[in-house]
Amino acid sequence: MATDTPSVSVSGRRERLRGFLRSRRARLAPEDVGLPPAVRRRTPGLRREEVALLAGVGVSWYTWLEQGRPINVSADVLDAIARALRLDEPEREHLYLLTGLNPPPRAGVPRPEATPELRRLIEAWSPRPAVLLDRYENFVAVNDAARAVFGYTDADRNCLVAFFTNARYRALHVRWEAVAPGVVAAFRAAAARHPGDPGFDRIADGLCAVSPEFDALWARHDVGVTGQVVKAVCHPEVGELVFDTTTLALPDQPGLHVELQNPRPGSGTAERLERLARPGRLERLVGGGGGPRMSEHCQG
């Protein structure tokens, strides 16, 4: 059964590619793309040979592409077809994915910023920790609960870097050594989805230079996915806190994702968070040095 899955997936992708290209042709009239107006046609839209002419490719090759045949496709040719069919940016990315290629970075797209609505969501999640991250795991927004629980400070700009270099966070984390391989594997998988993006290499190279643990794990070339996991810390003031971690992608904000921590049922975490969030307590923890310090009972 497992050996059939890839072929089924490829077959379905080719079928979607056929439908997508045909629908994009059908919505355009010859005069929309600078060709002479059409005289009687059995079907609306551009013909295959007209798309091939506009894209500068052979008619047979374009026909095979639209039929979903297994042919070699380059980024330059896909871009030419995207221009011929007047595809917008999301449609161009969709075309790349349907042909099995990674979409290139969008030209001129600024670094993602948190909208006021997202910032309100992150803050409203308190007393539960929440952060907003970009594709490189850079912090875009962090609520006070995340600072107080995990010891993040204003010096922490990147979640992955903090995981390996923030001694306070590392000391709080109950299962740091067990979790670290999965953290690195997920970052490598994210980098693979954006080939040619130097941002991932900059972070990895920098961490390899300062963290022997990251250097060793990065050299394994393991890949994984970021899913729903359990995160546990031993807080010096309220004891063990156990969270179900959920990562949510934001389709309308490409490159951003939200990481929400929810108290694990039956762990007593919700009650301990309420104690931690008593008036003035969060502010003292966040304002007085950026987060909690370890105590003897948490180290033991």
N, C-alpha and C positions, 0 to 999 in steps of 0.2 A: 504493500500500500504506500509506503513512504516514498518509493522510487517513482510513483506516478505523480506525486504532488507538484514537482517542478514543471513537468510538461503541461499539466492542467493549468498551472499559473501562467505559463508563457502563452498557451492557447487563448486563455481568457484575455490576456493583455493585448494580443494581436487583434482579437475581435473588437475590443474597445478602440484600438487604434483605427481600424477600418471605419467604425461608426463616427469617430471623432473627425477624421479627415473629410469624410463625405459630407458631414454636417457643416463643416467650415466652408467647403466649396459651395454648398447649396445656398449659403446666405449671401454670397457675393455675385453681383452682376458684372459682366465684362467692363462696362463703363466705370464701375467702381475702382478698377485697377488700371485704367488707362487704355483698355482695349476697345476696338470698335463695338458699337452696340450690337446686341444679339438679334438675329432674325429668328425665325421660328425654331424652338428647341423643345425636345420631348420632355426634358427635365430642367428644372430651374438651376441657376448658378453656373459656376465655371466648369469647363471640361477639364479632364485630367491633363490633356496636352497643353492647355492654357496655363495651368499651374506649373507644369514642367518648364514651359517657356519663361515664365516670370521668375522661377527659381534658378534657371540656368542648369537644369539637370535633364537627363534623357527621359523621354516619355515612358519607355519600358521600365526604367529604374523606378520612376515615381509610381507607375502602376503596380509594380511589385511591392513597394512600400505600403501603398494603400490597401493592397490585398493581404498585408501582414506576412509576406514571405520572409524567411530568414536571410536577410541581406545585411551587408556592412553599412553602418550609418555613422557619419561624422557630425561633430557639433557644427561645423561650418555649413554643411548641407541642411541640417535641421533649422539653423537660423535663416537660411535663404528661403526655405519653405514657409517658415513662420512669417517672414516679411511678405511673401507672395500671398499668403492667406489672411494677412492683416490681423495676426494674432496679437492679443494684448499680453502683458507679462505673465499673469496666471495661466493663460492658455499655452504660452510658450513653454513654461515649466511642465505643464501637463503633457505636452508633446514629447519632451525629453523623457519623462518617466515612462510613457507608453512604449517608447522605443528601447527602454532599458538603460538609458544614460542618465547620469547625475546632472541636474540642472545647474548651470553656472551661476555664480553670485549675481544678484541683480545689480546692474550698473547704477552708481550714484545713490545707492540706498544708505542713508545715515545710520549711525548706531541706534539701535532701538531704545526708545525712551518709554518710561511708564506713564500711561495716561492718568489723569486724575481719578478715573473710575477704578483702575487697577490699584493705585495707591490706597484708595479707600478700602478696597477689598482686603489688601494685605494688612492694613491697620485694624480693620473690623474683625479679623480672625483672632486677635488677642482675646483671652490670655494664651491662646495656642500659637505656637511659632509658625511663621509664614515668610517666605522669601520669593522675590521675583528675579529670575536669572535669564541671561542671554545664552546664545548657543555655546559660548566659551565658558559658561559657568561663572561669568562675572555677575556680581551683585548689582541689580538695578534698583531694588527696593527691599528693605529688611524691616520687619516690625520689632518693637521693643521686646516682645516675648522671645523672639529668636535670639536677640542679643543677650538677654538675661539667662536663657536656658543653655545656649550653646557657647556663650562667651565671645561672640563676634564683636569686634571693635571697629572703629572708623578706619583703622589701618588694613582691615581685611577687605580687599577689593574683589577677590575671586574665591568661590566656594571650594574648588579643588585645591587651590594653593593653601587656603586656610586649613583644609583637612590634613595636609601634610606639614604645614609649618607653624600653625597656631598651637603652641604648647598647651594652652589652657583648654582648647577644644579637644585636643588629643587626650589629655588627661581625664576629661569628663566622659569621653566615649567609652562605654562598657566593653564593646567588642571591636575596638579599632583594628587590630591585626586581622581579624576574620573578615571585616568589611572592606578593607583597603583594596584587595584584588578586584572585587566587583566594581568599585568606584573607578579604578583605572581602566578596566575593560570597557565600561560604559563610555568613558571619554574617548577611547580609541575608536569605538564604533561611531560616535558622533563625528569624529574627525573624518572617518571614511565616507560619511555621507556628504562631505563638503571637500572633495579633492581639489587641491590647488589653493585652498584657503590658508594663508600663512598664519592666521591667528592661532590655530591649534598648535602649530609647530612652535610658535614663540612661547606659549605657555608650557608645553612639554619640555622644550629645551631648557627653559629657565628652571623648572622643577627638577630636572635631571641633575642640574648643576648644584642644587642646594639640598636635595633630599635623596639620600642613598636608597631609601625604601621605594620611592617613586621610580628612581632610575632602574632598580632591579625589576619592578613590576612592569614597567614600560617595555623593557627588553623582552618580556615574554610574548608580546604581540597577541595577548588574549583580547577577545572582543565579547561584549555583552550588551544587555539592554537595561535601560533605567525603567524599572517597574515599581509596583507597590511593594515596599520593603518595610521592615521593622527597624526603628532606630531607638537605641536605649542610651541614656546618659545617667550618671550618678551625680546629682546636684548636691553641693555641700550644705545647702540650707534646708532642702525639702526631701532629699533622698532620691531614690531611683525614679526616673521618668521614662516611660516606654510609649513610643508613638508609632502609629501606622502612617507611613510616609506615602503620599500620593502626588505624582507629578502630572500636571495638566498642560498640554500644549494649547497655544492660543492661535487658532487659524487666522484671525483677523490681525494678529501681531506676529508675523513670521520672525523667527529667531528668538522669541521670548517663551518662557514657560514658567508656570507657578509651581512651587513646591509647598505643599500644605502638610502640617503635622497634626494628627488627630490622636487624642489619648486612647491607648489601647484598652478596650473594655476589660474590667476585672483586674487591672494592674494598680488601681488607686491613683493613677496619674492625674485624672481630672481633678480630684480633690486636692492633690499637692499643687497643681497649677493654680487653683483658686487661692491657696495660701500664699503662693509666690506673688500673686497679682493683687494682694491687698493694697489699699491706698498708700502710695509713697514707696512701696517696696521695689517695684519694677524700676521706678525712676532712680532709686538709690543704687540698684545693681548696675543699671545702664550708665548712669552718670558718674558713678564712683569707680572709674577704672575700666569700664567697658564690658564688664561681665563677671560671672562668679569665679572665685578662686577655690582651689581644691582644699578640702579639709581631710583630717586623718580618717574619719569614718568613711568617706567616699573612696579613699585610696585603698582601704581594706576591703 
